[in-house]
């Protein structure tokens, strides 16, 4: 089982912006990263990370060996009891590297996580997984693009729960760098489209060649 040393006083109240008004939640958080510019904004609140603690570095390295991607950020969530949960959402913020594996380590009390199709207003649960104490859950590839997930409330659970969510963050950059990346992204997109058109053209030419050879055989 993974272990983590913590001081509850180091956790900060998490927040959410509703109709432009910042509100606090009962859940508390700490964030860590390779650099201070590995910021992560969710629910309208920007979180600037502290640098990794020695204990978290050990956990991160073990998780990274499983994920196979470059983890540079972690959010540590403190749930006071089973009365606190998290509604359906997907981790699809612009700071996150697309399709990079997200890993969740669960500590202390067990909780359940549910998955639904993204945008499903009926919230039909496709999968429910028990997040046991000391377990690790990997959300890979297209999970965030296709599904939403939720941490289910369990009012009979009186013990706290801690989750450590490891992610790959794209470092915060200046406006000039953002524009540069946008231009490069557009150029890359155009180049990709051009190669796709070339491939389609080659396929069509190959089909024409096959038909031509068939026609010659008929003439002979």
Phi and psi restraints in degrees (value plus and minus 20) as a CYANA .aco file:
   2 UNK   PHI     -90.9   -50.9
   2 UNK   PSI     125.6   165.6
   3 UNK   PHI    -145.4  -105.4
   3 UNK   PSI     128.7   168.7
   4 UNK   PHI    -160.3  -120.3
   4 UNK   PSI     114.0   154.0
   5 UNK   PHI    -112.3   -72.3
   5 UNK   PSI     115.5   155.5
   6 UNK   PHI    -164.3  -124.3
   6 UNK   PSI     139.8   179.8
   7 UNK   PHI    -141.3  -101.3
   7 UNK   PSI      95.2   135.2
   8 UNK   PHI     -76.3   -36.3
   8 UNK   PSI     -49.9    -9.9
   9 UNK   PHI     -86.2   -46.2
   9 UNK   PSI     -37.9     2.1
  10 UNK   PHI     -99.3   -59.3
  10 UNK   PSI     -35.8     4.2
  11 UNK   PHI     -95.5   -55.5
  11 UNK   PSI     125.4   165.4
  12 UNK   PHI    -132.6   -92.6
  12 UNK   PSI     129.3   169.3
  13 UNK   PHI     -82.8   -42.8
  13 UNK   PSI     110.6   150.6
  14 UNK   PHI     -98.7   -58.7
  14 UNK   PSI     146.3   186.3
  15 UNK   PHI    -161.4  -121.4
  15 UNK   PSI     150.2   190.2
  16 UNK   PHI    -170.1  -130.1
  16 UNK   PSI     125.6   165.6
  17 UNK   PHI    -122.9   -82.9
  17 UNK   PSI      98.3   138.3
  18 UNK   PHI    -137.0   -97.0
  18 UNK   PSI      97.7   137.7
  19 UNK   PHI      31.6    71.6
  19 UNK   PSI      21.7    61.7
  20 UNK   PHI      61.4   101.4
  20 UNK   PSI     -20.6    19.4
  21 UNK   PHI    -127.8   -87.8
  21 UNK   PSI      99.6   139.6
  22 UNK   PHI     -89.2   -49.2
  22 UNK   PSI     113.9   153.9
  23 UNK   PHI    -151.4  -111.4
  23 UNK   PSI     128.0   168.0
  24 UNK   PHI    -111.1   -71.1
  24 UNK   PSI     129.7   169.7
  25 UNK   PHI    -131.5   -91.5
  25 UNK   PSI     144.2   184.2
  26 UNK   PHI     -93.9   -53.9
  26 UNK   PSI     -47.6    -7.6
  27 UNK   PHI     -87.6   -47.6
  27 UNK   PSI     122.9   162.9
  28 UNK   PHI    -134.3   -94.3
  28 UNK   PSI     134.4   174.4
  29 UNK   PHI    -159.9  -119.9
  29 UNK   PSI     137.5   177.5
  30 UNK   PHI    -155.2  -115.2
  30 UNK   PSI     125.5   165.5
  31 UNK   PHI    -145.2  -105.2
  31 UNK   PSI     125.8   165.8
  32 UNK   PHI    -155.9  -115.9
  32 UNK   PSI     131.1   171.1
  33 UNK   PHI    -181.8  -141.8
  33 UNK   PSI     155.4   195.4
  34 UNK   PHI     -88.6   -48.6
  34 UNK   PSI     -55.6   -15.6
  35 UNK   PHI    -161.5  -121.5
  35 UNK   PSI     140.9   180.9
  36 UNK   PHI     -88.2   -48.2
  36 UNK   PSI     -40.9    -0.9
  37 UNK   PHI    -105.1   -65.1
  37 UNK   PSI     -14.9    25.1
  38 UNK   PHI    -105.5   -65.5
  38 UNK   PSI      37.5    77.5
  39 UNK   PHI     -96.0   -56.0
  39 UNK   PSI     134.9   174.9
  40 UNK   PHI    -158.1  -118.1
  40 UNK   PSI     100.3   140.3
  41 UNK   PHI    -128.8   -88.8
  41 UNK   PSI     101.3   141.3
  42 UNK   PHI    -163.2  -123.2
  42 UNK   PSI     131.4   171.4
  43 UNK   PHI      35.1    75.1
  43 UNK   PSI       7.5    47.5
  44 UNK   PHI      61.2   101.2
  44 UNK   PSI     -16.7    23.3
  45 UNK   PHI    -133.3   -93.3
  45 UNK   PSI     108.6   148.6
  46 UNK   PHI    -110.3   -70.3
  46 UNK   PSI     108.0   148.0
  47 UNK   PHI    -132.3   -92.3
  47 UNK   PSI     100.6   140.6
  48 UNK   PHI    -116.8   -76.8
  48 UNK   PSI     102.0   142.0
  49 UNK   PHI     -98.8   -58.8
  49 UNK   PSI     132.9   172.9
  50 UNK   PHI    -102.2   -62.2
  50 UNK   PSI     143.1   183.1
  51 UNK   PHI     -94.2   -54.2
  51 UNK   PSI     133.8   173.8
  52 UNK   PHI     -73.4   -33.4
  52 UNK   PSI     120.4   160.4
  53 UNK   PHI    -103.0   -63.0
  53 UNK   PSI     139.7   179.7
  54 UNK   PHI     -79.9   -39.9
  54 UNK   PSI     -59.3   -19.3
  55 UNK   PHI     -87.6   -47.6
  55 UNK   PSI     -60.2   -20.2
  56 UNK   PHI     -89.6   -49.6
  56 UNK   PSI     -51.0   -11.0
  57 UNK   PHI     -80.6   -40.6
  57 UNK   PSI     -61.7   -21.7
  58 UNK   PHI     -82.7   -42.7
  58 UNK   PSI     -63.5   -23.5
  59 UNK   PHI     -87.1   -47.1
  59 UNK   PSI     -64.2   -24.2
  60 UNK   PHI     -77.0   -37.0
  60 UNK   PSI     -65.1   -25.1
  61 UNK   PHI     -83.4   -43.4
  61 UNK   PSI     -57.3   -17.3
  62 UNK   PHI     -87.6   -47.6
  62 UNK   PSI     -62.4   -22.4
  63 UNK   PHI     -86.3   -46.3
  63 UNK   PSI     -60.0   -20.0
  64 UNK   PHI     -82.2   -42.2
  64 UNK   PSI     -52.9   -12.9
  65 UNK   PHI     -87.3   -47.3
  65 UNK   PSI     -42.7    -2.7
  66 UNK   PHI    -109.4   -69.4
  66 UNK   PSI     -61.5   -21.5
  67 UNK   PHI     -92.0   -52.0
  67 UNK   PSI     -54.3   -14.3
  68 UNK   PHI      49.0    89.0
  68 UNK   PSI      -3.4    36.6
  69 UNK   PHI    -148.2  -108.2
  69 UNK   PSI     144.9   184.9
  70 UNK   PHI     -99.6   -59.6
  70 UNK   PSI      76.5   116.5
  71 UNK   PHI     -97.4   -57.4
  71 UNK   PSI     107.4   147.4
  72 UNK   PHI    -152.4  -112.4
  72 UNK   PSI      -8.8    31.2
  73 UNK   PHI    -173.6  -133.6
  73 UNK   PSI     127.1   167.1
  74 UNK   PHI    -163.6  -123.6
  74 UNK   PSI     118.3   158.3
  75 UNK   PHI    -132.1   -92.1
  75 UNK   PSI     104.4   144.4
  76 UNK   PHI    -123.6   -83.6
  76 UNK   PSI      95.6   135.6
  77 UNK   PHI    -122.3   -82.3
  77 UNK   PSI     115.0   155.0
  78 UNK   PHI    -133.5   -93.5
  78 UNK   PSI      94.6   134.6
  79 UNK   PHI    -122.9   -82.9
  79 UNK   PSI     101.8   141.8
  80 UNK   PHI     -84.2   -44.2
  80 UNK   PSI     -54.6   -14.6
  81 UNK   PHI    -182.6  -142.6
  81 UNK   PSI    -197.0  -157.0
  82 UNK   PHI     -89.3   -49.3
  82 UNK   PSI     -29.5    10.5
  83 UNK   PHI     -93.5   -53.5
  83 UNK   PSI     -33.2     6.8
  84 UNK   PHI    -126.0   -86.0
  84 UNK   PSI     114.5   154.5
  85 UNK   PHI    -162.7  -122.7
  85 UNK   PSI    -176.2  -136.2
  86 UNK   PHI    -168.0  -128.0
  86 UNK   PSI     112.1   152.1
  87 UNK   PHI     -91.5   -51.5
  87 UNK   PSI     153.5   193.5
  88 UNK   PHI     -85.4   -45.4
  88 UNK   PSI     114.2   154.2
  89 UNK   PHI    -184.6  -144.6
  89 UNK   PSI     150.0   190.0
  90 UNK   PHI    -147.4  -107.4
  90 UNK   PSI     126.5   166.5
  91 UNK   PHI    -105.2   -65.2
  91 UNK   PSI      60.7   100.7
  92 UNK   PHI    -144.4  -104.4
  92 UNK   PSI       6.5    46.5
  93 UNK   PHI     -84.8   -44.8
  93 UNK   PSI     133.8   173.8
  94 UNK   PHI     -84.2   -44.2
  94 UNK   PSI     -43.3    -3.3
  95 UNK   PHI     -93.6   -53.6
  95 UNK   PSI     -37.4     2.6
  96 UNK   PHI    -105.1   -65.1
  96 UNK   PSI     118.4   158.4
  97 UNK   PHI     -90.0   -50.0
  97 UNK   PSI     105.6   145.6
  98 UNK   PHI     -82.2   -42.2
  98 UNK   PSI     115.5   155.5
  99 UNK   PHI      46.7    86.7
  99 UNK   PSI     -11.0    29.0
 100 UNK   PHI     -95.9   -55.9
 100 UNK   PSI     122.6   162.6
 101 UNK   PHI     -85.4   -45.4
 101 UNK   PSI     115.4   155.4
 102 UNK   PHI    -129.0   -89.0
 102 UNK   PSI     108.7   148.7
 103 UNK   PHI    -134.0   -94.0
 103 UNK   PSI     116.6   156.6
 104 UNK   PHI    -141.2  -101.2
 104 UNK   PSI     100.6   140.6
 105 UNK   PHI    -122.3   -82.3
 105 UNK   PSI     112.1   152.1
 106 UNK   PHI    -128.5   -88.5
 106 UNK   PSI     113.9   153.9
 107 UNK   PHI    -148.0  -108.0
 107 UNK   PSI     134.9   174.9
 108 UNK   PHI      48.0    88.0
 108 UNK   PSI    -140.8  -100.8
 109 UNK   PHI     -97.3   -57.3
 109 UNK   PSI     132.1   172.1
 110 UNK   PHI     -95.8   -55.8
 110 UNK   PSI     128.6   168.6
 111 UNK   PHI    -164.1  -124.1
 111 UNK   PSI     148.8   188.8
 112 UNK   PHI    -131.6   -91.6
 112 UNK   PSI     127.0   167.0
 113 UNK   PHI    -140.1  -100.1
 113 UNK   PSI     116.9   156.9
 114 UNK   PHI    -136.9   -96.9
 114 UNK   PSI     130.0   170.0
 115 UNK   PHI    -143.7  -103.7
 115 UNK   PSI     117.0   157.0
 116 UNK   PHI    -150.5  -110.5
 116 UNK   PSI     146.1   186.1
 117 UNK   PHI     -87.7   -47.7
 117 UNK   PSI     121.8   161.8
 118 UNK   PHI     -81.1   -41.1
 118 UNK   PSI     107.9   147.9
 119 UNK   PHI      63.6   103.6
 119 UNK   PSI     -16.8    23.2
 120 UNK   PHI     -92.5   -52.5
 120 UNK   PSI      87.3   127.3
 121 UNK   PHI     -90.1   -50.1
 121 UNK   PSI     -43.3    -3.3
 122 UNK   PHI     -99.5   -59.5
 122 UNK   PSI     -35.7     4.3
 123 UNK   PHI      34.1    74.1
 123 UNK   PSI      29.8    69.8
 124 UNK   PHI     -95.6   -55.6
 124 UNK   PSI      98.1   138.1
 125 UNK   PHI     -94.1   -54.1
 125 UNK   PSI     101.3   141.3
 126 UNK   PHI    -110.0   -70.0
 126 UNK   PSI     -51.9   -11.9
 127 UNK   PHI    -172.1  -132.1
 127 UNK   PSI     117.8   157.8
 128 UNK   PHI    -147.4  -107.4
 128 UNK   PSI     107.1   147.1
 129 UNK   PHI    -144.7  -104.7
 129 UNK   PSI     113.9   153.9
 130 UNK   PHI    -104.0   -64.0
 130 UNK   PSI      99.5   139.5
 131 UNK   PHI    -108.0   -68.0
 131 UNK   PSI      71.1   111.1
 132 UNK   PHI     -93.3   -53.3
 132 UNK   PSI     134.6   174.6
 133 UNK   PHI     -77.4   -37.4
 133 UNK   PSI     106.9   146.9
 134 UNK   PHI      65.2   105.2
 134 UNK   PSI     -17.6    22.4
 135 UNK   PHI    -106.7   -66.7
 135 UNK   PSI     144.2   184.2
 136 UNK   PHI    -149.2  -109.2
 136 UNK   PSI     111.1   151.1
 137 UNK   PHI    -134.0   -94.0
 137 UNK   PSI     110.7   150.7
 138 UNK   PHI    -128.0   -88.0
 138 UNK   PSI     106.3   146.3
 139 UNK   PHI    -128.4   -88.4
 139 UNK   PSI      89.4   129.4
 140 UNK   PHI    -126.8   -86.8
 140 UNK   PSI     141.1   181.1
 141 UNK   PHI      25.4    65.4
 141 UNK   PSI    -130.2   -90.2
 142 UNK   PHI    -108.7   -68.7
 142 UNK   PSI      -8.8    31.2
 143 UNK   PHI     -73.7   -33.7
 143 UNK   PSI     -67.7   -27.7
 144 UNK   PHI     -92.1   -52.1
 144 UNK   PSI     -44.8    -4.8
 145 UNK   PHI    -103.7   -63.7
 145 UNK   PSI     -45.3    -5.3
 146 UNK   PHI    -126.4   -86.4
 146 UNK   PSI     -46.1    -6.1
 147 UNK   PHI    -148.2  -108.2
 147 UNK   PSI     140.7   180.7
 148 UNK   PHI    -139.2   -99.2
 148 UNK   PSI     132.9   172.9
 149 UNK   PHI    -152.3  -112.3
 149 UNK   PSI     138.6   178.6
 150 UNK   PHI    -165.3  -125.3
 150 UNK   PSI     120.8   160.8
 151 UNK   PHI    -111.6   -71.6
 151 UNK   PSI      97.2   137.2
 152 UNK   PHI     -97.4   -57.4
 152 UNK   PSI     117.9   157.9
 153 UNK   PHI     -94.3   -54.3
 153 UNK   PSI     123.1   163.1
 154 UNK   PHI    -156.4  -116.4
 154 UNK   PSI      73.3   113.3
 155 UNK   PHI     -84.2   -44.2
 155 UNK   PSI     -40.3    -0.3
 156 UNK   PHI     -99.6   -59.6
 156 UNK   PSI     -30.3     9.7
 157 UNK   PHI    -108.1   -68.1
 157 UNK   PSI      98.1   138.1
 158 UNK   PHI    -120.0   -80.0
 158 UNK   PSI     -34.7     5.3
 159 UNK   PHI    -102.1   -62.1
 159 UNK   PSI     134.1   174.1
 160 UNK   PHI     -93.6   -53.6
 160 UNK   PSI     144.6   184.6
 161 UNK   PHI    -152.8  -112.8
 161 UNK   PSI     120.8   160.8
 162 UNK   PHI    -141.0  -101.0
 162 UNK   PSI     110.9   150.9
 163 UNK   PHI    -140.9  -100.9
 163 UNK   PSI     119.8   159.8
 164 UNK   PHI    -134.3   -94.3
 164 UNK   PSI      95.7   135.7
 165 UNK   PHI    -127.0   -87.0
 165 UNK   PSI      95.0   135.0
 166 UNK   PHI    -117.2   -77.2
 166 UNK   PSI     110.2   150.2
 167 UNK   PHI    -155.5  -115.5
 167 UNK   PSI     148.6   188.6
 168 UNK   PHI    -131.2   -91.2
 168 UNK   PSI      94.5   134.5
 169 UNK   PHI    -122.4   -82.4
 169 UNK   PSI     120.1   160.1
 170 UNK   PHI    -104.3   -64.3
 170 UNK   PSI      98.7   138.7
 171 UNK   PHI     -74.9   -34.9
 171 UNK   PSI     124.2   164.2
 172 UNK   PHI     -83.7   -43.7
 172 UNK   PSI     115.0   155.0
 173 UNK   PHI    -147.6  -107.6
 173 UNK   PSI     147.3   187.3
 174 UNK   PHI     -91.1   -51.1
 174 UNK   PSI     145.0   185.0
 175 UNK   PHI     -81.2   -41.2
 175 UNK   PSI     -57.5   -17.5
 176 UNK   PHI     -82.5   -42.5
 176 UNK   PSI     -62.0   -22.0
 177 UNK   PHI     -88.2   -48.2
 177 UNK   PSI     -56.9   -16.9
 178 UNK   PHI     -80.6   -40.6
 178 UNK   PSI     -65.2   -25.2
 179 UNK   PHI     -83.5   -43.5
 179 UNK   PSI     -59.0   -19.0
 180 UNK   PHI     -81.9   -41.9
 180 UNK   PSI     -63.7   -23.7
 181 UNK   PHI     -86.8   -46.8
 181 UNK   PSI     -56.0   -16.0
 182 UNK   PHI     -83.3   -43.3
 182 UNK   PSI     -61.9   -21.9
 183 UNK   PHI     -84.3   -44.3
 183 UNK   PSI     -64.7   -24.7
 184 UNK   PHI     -82.8   -42.8
 184 UNK   PSI     -58.6   -18.6
 185 UNK   PHI     -84.0   -44.0
 185 UNK   PSI     -61.0   -21.0
 186 UNK   PHI     -84.1   -44.1
 186 UNK   PSI     -63.9   -23.9
 187 UNK   PHI     -82.0   -42.0
 187 UNK   PSI     -61.9   -21.9
 188 UNK   PHI     -85.1   -45.1
 188 UNK   PSI     -59.3   -19.3
 189 UNK   PHI     -84.1   -44.1
 189 UNK   PSI     -62.5   -22.5
 190 UNK   PHI     -83.5   -43.5
 190 UNK   PSI     -61.6   -21.6
 191 UNK   PHI     -85.2   -45.2
 191 UNK   PSI     -61.6   -21.6
 192 UNK   PHI     -82.6   -42.6
 192 UNK   PSI     -62.2   -22.2
 193 UNK   PHI     -83.8   -43.8
 193 UNK   PSI     -59.3   -19.3
 194 UNK   PHI     -83.4   -43.4
 194 UNK   PSI     -62.9   -22.9
 195 UNK   PHI     -85.7   -45.7
 195 UNK   PSI     -55.4   -15.4
 196 UNK   PHI     -85.2   -45.2
 196 UNK   PSI     -60.1   -20.1
 197 UNK   PHI     -85.1   -45.1
 197 UNK   PSI     -59.2   -19.2
 198 UNK   PHI     -82.8   -42.8
 198 UNK   PSI     -61.6   -21.6
 199 UNK   PHI     -83.5   -43.5
 199 UNK   PSI     -63.7   -23.7
 200 UNK   PHI     -81.9   -41.9
 200 UNK   PSI     -62.1   -22.1
 201 UNK   PHI     -81.6   -41.6
 201 UNK   PSI     -63.9   -23.9
 202 UNK   PHI     -82.1   -42.1
 202 UNK   PSI     -61.9   -21.9
 203 UNK   PHI     -82.0   -42.0
 203 UNK   PSI     -62.7   -22.7
 204 UNK   PHI     -85.4   -45.4
 204 UNK   PSI     -58.8   -18.8
 205 UNK   PHI     -84.8   -44.8
 205 UNK   PSI     -59.7   -19.7
 206 UNK   PHI     -83.4   -43.4
 206 UNK   PSI     -59.9   -19.9
 207 UNK   PHI     -84.8   -44.8
 207 UNK   PSI     -61.7   -21.7
 208 UNK   PHI     -83.0   -43.0
 208 UNK   PSI     -59.2   -19.2
 209 UNK   PHI     -83.0   -43.0
 209 UNK   PSI     -62.5   -22.5
 210 UNK   PHI     -82.7   -42.7
 210 UNK   PSI     -63.6   -23.6
 211 UNK   PHI     -86.2   -46.2
 211 UNK   PSI     -56.5   -16.5
 212 UNK   PHI     -83.5   -43.5
 212 UNK   PSI     -64.3   -24.3
 213 UNK   PHI     -85.3   -45.3
 213 UNK   PSI     -58.3   -18.3
 214 UNK   PHI     -82.9   -42.9
 214 UNK   PSI     -60.5   -20.5
 215 UNK   PHI     -84.3   -44.3
 215 UNK   PSI     -61.2   -21.2
 216 UNK   PHI     -82.7   -42.7
 216 UNK   PSI     -59.2   -19.2
 217 UNK   PHI     -83.9   -43.9
 217 UNK   PSI     -58.0   -18.0
 218 UNK   PHI     -85.5   -45.5
 218 UNK   PSI     -59.1   -19.1
 219 UNK   PHI     -85.8   -45.8
 219 UNK   PSI     -61.9   -21.9
